[in-house]
Amino acid sequence: MVPTAIAYRRDVPLDPFAVARVFDSSGLRRPTGDLPRIALMLANANLVLSAWHGDELIGIARSVTDFAWCCSLADLAVARPWQGLGVGTELLRRTREAIGPGCSLVLVSAPEAVDWYPKVGLERLDRGFIVPRQG
């Protein structure tokens, strides 16, 4: 059950430092020591949902999408004290609602989260490919 004191927002400006704190707390490996890179990640995403407890950012779902065919969910992170309370599930639900039923949602899971995604309705694929980052 999602606590009622959590507010969800869409496409509001986020402080890269606050986002880095959520990434670090969540266990999601991102370049949190490189705040300009985090700022670019936020600036170039076109669907960003955030979860708040008062003025504290506690979760983020950052995507790149055309809102017609495909949405790539680049980050889904919830600060550790808020994990297990439905915040990630709600961010995912709101992402799916925002893109609509005609748009597929794809993601590359962090190794620690591979078993969570099928529990919330995502189908496991075995036909993905990647060109890894060079830095």
LOROZA-80745 format. One line per field, with one value per residue: x, z, y of N, C-alpha, C in turn. Coordinates in nm, 4 decimals, padded with zeros to 6 digits. Each point is the difference from the previous one (the first is absolute). Layout:
residues N
n.xx: [X,...]
n.zz: [Z,...]
n.yy: [Y,...]
ca.xx: [X,...]
ca.zz: [Z,...]
ca.yy: [Y,...]
c.xx: [X,...]
c.zz: [Z,...]
c.yy: [Y,...]
***
This chain:
residues 135
n.xx: [00.0844,-00.0357,00.0948,-00.1012,00.1051,-00.0049,00.0681,-00.0694,00.1088,-00.0422,00.1183,00.0295,00.0591,00.1032,00.0398,00.1036,00.0297,-00.1261,00.0073,00.1216,-00.0552,-00.1058,00.0763,00.0793,-00.1065,-00.0442,00.1284,-00.0705,00.0788,00.0267,00.0392,-00.0290,00.1241,-00.0757,-00.0195,00.0978,00.0499,-00.0237,00.0465,00.0946,00.0135,-00.0154,00.0892,00.0564,-00.0530,-00.0966,00.0238,-00.0206,-00.0189,-00.0472,00.0541,-00.0863,00.0751,-00.0993,00.1105,-00.0070,00.0899,-00.0934,-00.0402,00.0461,-00.0753,00.1139,-00.0718,00.0263,-00.0925,-00.0669,-00.0470,00.0572,00.1276,00.0934,00.0168,00.1135,-00.0279,00.0674,-00.0813,-00.0017,-00.0025,00.0050,00.0085,00.1046,-00.0118,-00.0197,00.0974,-00.0757,-00.0195,00.0403,00.1039,00.0869,-00.0883,-00.0205,00.1301,00.0104,-00.1008,00.0505,00.1148,-00.0535,-00.0607,00.1158,00.0547,-00.0974,-00.1126,00.0145,00.0599,00.1031,00.0223,00.1226,00.0791,00.1148,-00.0223,00.0092,00.1160,00.0023,-00.0492,00.0782,-00.0037,00.0194,00.0559,00.0235,00.0343,00.0434,00.0044,00.1310,00.0087,00.0628,00.1014,00.0265,-00.0504,00.0682,00.0430,00.1307,00.0264,00.0925,-00.0212,00.0630,-00.0818]
n.zz: [00.0000,-00.0852,00.0787,00.0683,00.0782,-00.0975,-00.0558,-00.1117,-00.0673,-00.1032,-00.0535,00.1290,00.0007,-00.0177,00.1249,-00.0838,00.0992,00.0017,-00.1314,00.0075,00.0964,-00.0805,-00.1056,00.0761,00.0538,-00.1260,-00.0196,-00.0730,-00.0773,00.0329,-00.0923,00.1248,-00.0270,-00.1074,00.0809,-00.0765,00.0140,00.1308,-00.0025,-00.0793,00.0845,00.0931,-00.0511,-00.0293,00.1166,-00.0642,00.0961,00.0977,00.0713,00.0997,00.1080,00.0794,00.1058,00.0018,00.0407,00.0457,-00.0986,-00.0222,-00.1210,-00.1035,-00.1043,-00.0670,-00.1010,-00.1111,-00.0571,-00.0960,00.1094,-00.0953,00.0055,00.0537,00.1203,00.0139,00.0986,00.0092,00.0882,00.0907,00.0856,00.1117,00.0768,00.0514,00.0794,-00.1267,-00.0137,-00.0795,-00.0264,-00.1180,00.0398,-00.0137,00.0572,00.0845,00.0117,00.0042,00.0855,00.0609,-00.0125,00.0303,00.0967,00.0231,-00.0245,00.0708,-00.0302,-00.0899,00.1127,-00.0507,00.1117,-00.0191,00.0588,00.0440,00.0616,00.1153,00.0155,00.0956,-00.1089,-00.0584,00.1219,00.0209,-00.1170,-00.0096,00.1251,-00.0745,-00.0710,00.0133,-00.1299,00.0400,-00.0551,-00.1062,-00.0597,00.1024,-00.0414,00.0160,-00.0180,00.0791,00.1083,-00.0490,00.0969]
n.yy: [-00.1190,00.0964,00.0500,00.0540,00.0050,-00.0873,00.0998,-00.0132,00.0292,00.0697,-00.0257,-00.0105,00.1184,-00.0800,00.0084,00.0102,00.0831,00.0442,00.0044,00.0535,00.0724,00.0157,00.0251,00.0749,00.0567,00.0050,00.0230,00.0869,-00.0680,00.1251,00.0892,-00.0334,-00.0307,-00.0142,00.1051,00.0521,-00.1215,00.0009,00.1244,-00.0470,-00.1002,00.0919,00.0845,-00.1151,-00.0263,-00.0638,-00.0879,00.0865,-00.1099,00.0700,-00.0569,00.0618,00.0122,00.0858,00.0590,-00.1242,00.0005,-00.0940,00.0419,-00.0706,00.0327,-00.0263,00.0562,-00.0672,00.0768,-00.0653,-00.0599,-00.0723,-00.0338,00.0787,-00.0508,00.0626,-00.0854,00.1133,00.0550,-00.0928,00.1011,-00.0694,00.1077,-00.0613,00.1081,00.0299,-00.0870,-00.0728,00.1283,-00.0463,00.0719,-00.0994,-00.0793,00.0997,00.0202,-00.1306,-00.0085,00.1058,-00.0639,-00.1172,00.0641,00.0616,-00.1180,-00.0522,-00.0651,00.0948,00.0288,-00.0681,-00.0672,00.0465,-00.0900,00.0427,-00.1129,00.0631,-00.0636,00.0908,00.0587,-00.0892,-00.0479,00.1315,00.0271,-00.1301,00.0264,00.1023,-00.1143,00.0080,-00.0154,-00.1089,00.0652,-00.0704,00.1072,00.0449,00.1171,00.0169,00.1270,-00.0549,00.0752,00.1024,00.0343]
ca.xx: [-00.0844,00.0768,-00.0366,-00.0729,00.0791,00.0889,-00.0530,00.0642,00.0037,00.0473,00.0768,00.0408,00.1472,00.0585,00.1374,00.0853,00.0539,-00.1065,-00.0143,00.1169,-00.0239,-00.0964,00.0711,00.0922,-00.0766,-00.0764,00.0881,00.0133,00.1320,00.0007,00.1203,-00.0460,00.1070,00.0093,-00.1293,-00.0354,-00.0551,-00.1355,-00.0812,-00.0275,-00.0939,-00.1323,-00.0398,-00.0277,-00.1123,-00.1234,-00.1038,00.0617,-00.0943,00.0721,-00.0776,00.0438,-00.0546,00.0233,00.0957,00.1060,-00.0120,00.0217,-00.0035,00.0021,-00.0108,00.0466,-00.0187,00.0076,-00.1113,-00.0680,-00.1402,-00.0808,00.0435,00.0946,00.0510,00.1126,00.0087,00.1441,00.0256,-00.1083,00.0742,-00.0695,00.0908,-00.0124,-00.1026,-00.1330,-00.0180,-00.0938,-00.1253,-00.0799,00.0374,00.0489,-00.1145,-00.0821,00.0728,-00.0131,-00.1399,-00.0195,00.0725,-00.0820,-00.1171,00.0424,00.0343,-00.1195,00.0013,00.0572,00.1441,00.0647,00.0944,00.1159,00.1043,00.1090,-00.0071,00.1167,00.0001,-00.0706,-00.1444,-00.0505,-00.1138,-00.1115,-00.0812,-00.1131,-00.1002,-00.0843,-00.0671,00.0842,00.0365,00.1440,00.0407,00.1317,00.0510,00.0491,00.1391,00.0525,00.1343,00.0298,00.0593,00.1452,00.0470]
ca.zz: [00.0000,-00.0106,00.1046,-00.0529,00.0118,-00.1157,-00.1150,-00.1265,-00.0915,-00.1353,-00.0759,00.0762,00.0075,00.1136,00.0355,-00.0249,00.1251,00.0636,-00.0805,00.0318,00.1332,-00.0154,-00.0660,00.0961,00.1039,-00.0573,-00.0440,-00.1455,-00.0358,-00.0965,00.0206,00.0954,00.0276,-00.1174,-00.0015,-00.1334,-00.0786,00.0519,-00.0522,-00.1410,-00.0024,00.0291,-00.1026,-00.1281,00.0137,-00.0280,00.0945,00.1309,00.1107,00.1267,00.1211,00.1044,00.1349,00.0332,-00.0929,-00.0264,-00.1143,00.0473,-00.1116,-00.1342,-00.1198,-00.1096,-00.1263,-00.1313,-00.0723,-00.1077,00.0416,-00.1033,-00.0299,00.0950,00.1118,00.0686,00.1398,00.0247,00.1436,00.0973,00.1261,00.1214,00.1147,00.0772,00.1059,-00.0593,-00.0797,00.0552,00.0369,-00.1203,-00.0702,-00.1333,-00.0760,-00.0388,-00.1046,-00.1213,-00.0452,-00.0556,-00.1262,-00.0982,-00.0252,-00.0789,-00.1380,-00.0631,-00.0304,-00.1313,00.0084,00.0813,00.1011,00.0041,00.0923,00.0351,00.1448,00.0851,00.0391,00.1263,-00.0163,-00.1069,00.0440,00.0416,-00.1119,-00.0326,00.1067,-00.0206,-00.1284,-00.1196,-00.0616,-00.0196,-00.1387,-00.0162,-00.1305,00.0041,-00.0367,00.0550,-00.0236,00.1311,00.0121,-00.0027,00.1045]
ca.yy: [00.1190,00.1242,00.0963,00.1145,00.1223,00.0108,00.0742,-00.0356,00.1144,-00.0314,00.0990,00.1181,00.0067,-00.0717,00.0320,-00.1166,-00.0517,-00.0782,-00.1219,-00.0822,-00.0584,-00.1098,-00.1094,-00.0616,-00.0670,-00.1108,-00.1076,00.0073,00.0525,00.1098,00.0825,00.1003,00.0950,00.0874,00.0712,00.0499,-00.1107,-00.0226,00.1110,-00.0304,-00.1124,00.0552,00.0969,-00.0645,-00.0931,00.0741,-00.0383,-00.0197,-00.0045,00.0023,-00.0253,00.0935,00.0002,00.1404,00.0598,-00.0968,-00.0893,-00.1368,-00.0944,00.0568,-00.0839,00.0863,-00.0708,00.0639,-00.0615,00.0725,-00.0031,-00.0637,-00.1358,-00.0578,00.0777,-00.0614,00.0406,00.0016,-00.0089,-00.0118,-00.0064,00.0419,00.0034,-00.1241,-00.0018,00.0004,-00.1207,-00.0970,00.0667,00.0221,00.1233,-00.0378,-00.0510,00.1153,00.0730,-00.0807,00.0113,00.1338,00.0042,-00.0727,00.0844,00.1165,-00.0358,-00.0544,-00.1432,-00.0292,00.0204,-00.1032,00.0455,-00.0887,00.0433,-00.0898,-00.0065,-00.0203,-00.1423,-00.0214,00.0193,-00.0875,-00.0799,00.0861,00.0477,-00.0886,00.0069,00.1184,-00.0079,00.0102,-00.1270,-00.0183,-00.0224,-00.0606,00.0385,00.1362,00.0226,00.1246,00.0502,00.0584,00.1338,00.0045,00.0914]
c.xx: [00.0884,-00.0433,-00.0651,00.0808,00.0956,-00.0723,00.0799,-00.0101,00.0567,00.0715,00.0243,00.1529,00.0507,00.1443,00.0868,00.0581,-00.1035,-00.0221,00.1157,-00.0165,-00.0980,00.0684,00.0899,-00.0754,-00.0703,00.0859,00.0179,00.1332,-00.0128,00.1206,-00.0267,00.1078,00.0190,-00.1339,-00.0325,-00.0588,-00.1412,-00.0937,-00.0342,-00.0986,-00.1426,-00.0496,-00.0432,-00.1034,-00.1274,-00.1208,00.0697,-00.1088,00.0800,-00.0974,00.0611,-00.0669,00.0310,00.0906,00.1122,-00.0326,00.0318,-00.0011,-00.0047,-00.0187,00.0310,-00.0037,00.0270,-00.1036,-00.0473,-00.1504,-00.0913,00.0344,00.0830,00.0425,00.1137,00.0076,00.1458,00.0339,-00.1316,00.0690,-00.0857,00.1010,-00.0307,-00.1055,-00.1425,-00.0252,-00.0939,-00.1334,-00.0878,00.0361,00.0481,-00.1125,-00.0874,00.0700,-00.0093,-00.1411,-00.0251,00.0774,-00.0824,-00.1249,00.0367,00.0275,-00.1186,00.0164,00.0621,00.1509,00.0604,00.0980,00.1129,00.1010,00.1073,00.0071,00.1384,-00.0039,-00.0824,-00.1518,-00.0637,-00.1243,-00.1207,-00.0928,-00.1112,-00.1109,-00.0944,-00.0501,00.0849,00.0415,00.1510,00.0279,00.1370,00.0651,00.0435,00.1480,00.0443,00.1369,00.0372,00.0581,00.1511,00.0562,-00.1093]
c.zz: [00.0000,00.1110,-00.0607,00.0045,-00.1176,-00.1124,-00.1229,-00.0939,-00.1335,-00.0588,00.0762,00.0045,00.1275,00.0193,-00.0227,00.1271,00.0712,-00.0747,00.0297,00.1364,-00.0078,-00.0666,00.0986,00.1058,-00.0522,-00.0321,-00.1500,-00.0348,-00.1138,00.0317,00.0966,00.0426,-00.1107,-00.0161,-00.1347,-00.0902,00.0459,-00.0528,-00.1468,-00.0142,00.0232,-00.1123,-00.1299,00.0074,-00.0269,00.0792,00.1326,00.1061,00.1290,00.1150,00.1121,00.1323,00.0548,-00.1056,-00.0384,-00.1218,00.0481,-00.1130,-00.1332,-00.1037,-00.1172,-00.1294,-00.1201,-00.0863,-00.1161,00.0262,-00.1041,-00.0180,00.1127,00.1064,00.0633,00.1409,00.0414,00.1471,00.0745,00.1331,00.1138,00.1141,00.0926,00.1117,-00.0539,-00.0871,00.0710,00.0409,-00.1211,-00.0787,-00.1410,-00.0886,-00.0478,-00.1063,-00.1331,-00.0569,-00.0662,-00.1304,-00.1083,-00.0363,-00.0907,-00.1456,-00.0750,-00.0447,-00.1350,-00.0037,00.0879,00.0968,00.0049,00.0990,00.0085,00.1517,00.0635,00.0455,00.1262,-00.0153,-00.1009,00.0426,00.0409,-00.1167,-00.0423,00.1048,-00.0184,-00.1443,-00.1247,-00.0458,-00.0236,-00.1475,-00.0050,-00.1316,-00.0063,-00.0353,00.0516,-00.0592,00.1292,-00.0082,-00.0035,00.1041,00.0873]
c.yy: [00.1246,00.0951,00.1245,00.1286,00.0188,00.0717,-00.0419,00.1186,-00.0447,00.1211,00.1299,00.0025,-00.0688,00.0428,-00.1239,-00.0611,-00.0867,-00.1316,-00.0952,-00.0665,-00.1174,-00.1192,-00.0729,-00.0798,-00.1245,-00.1208,-00.0027,00.0654,00.1011,00.0874,00.1152,00.0989,00.1009,00.0732,00.0639,-00.1098,-00.0345,00.1089,-00.0237,-00.1149,00.0500,00.0907,-00.0668,-00.1109,00.0787,-00.0497,-00.0316,00.0092,-00.0074,-00.0222,00.0824,-00.0312,00.1387,00.0606,-00.0946,-00.0865,-00.1409,-00.1028,00.0713,-00.1100,00.0928,-00.0789,00.0888,-00.0713,00.0866,00.0062,-00.0653,-00.1474,-00.0616,00.1007,-00.0786,00.0571,-00.0125,-00.0184,-00.0175,-00.0230,00.0540,-00.0069,-00.1176,00.0046,-00.0101,-00.1227,-00.0965,00.0582,00.0322,00.1244,-00.0311,-00.0502,00.1153,00.0838,-00.0737,00.0101,00.1350,00.0184,-00.0670,00.0805,00.1168,-00.0355,-00.0588,-00.1440,-00.0352,00.0096,-00.1097,00.0648,-00.1020,00.0552,-00.1062,00.0029,-00.0039,-00.1456,-00.0284,00.0061,-00.0947,-00.0769,00.0833,00.0333,-00.0964,00.0041,00.1182,00.0082,00.0151,-00.1394,-00.0040,-00.0301,-00.0652,00.0414,00.1467,00.0047,00.1347,00.0293,00.0714,00.1403,-00.0112,00.0956,00.0488]
***
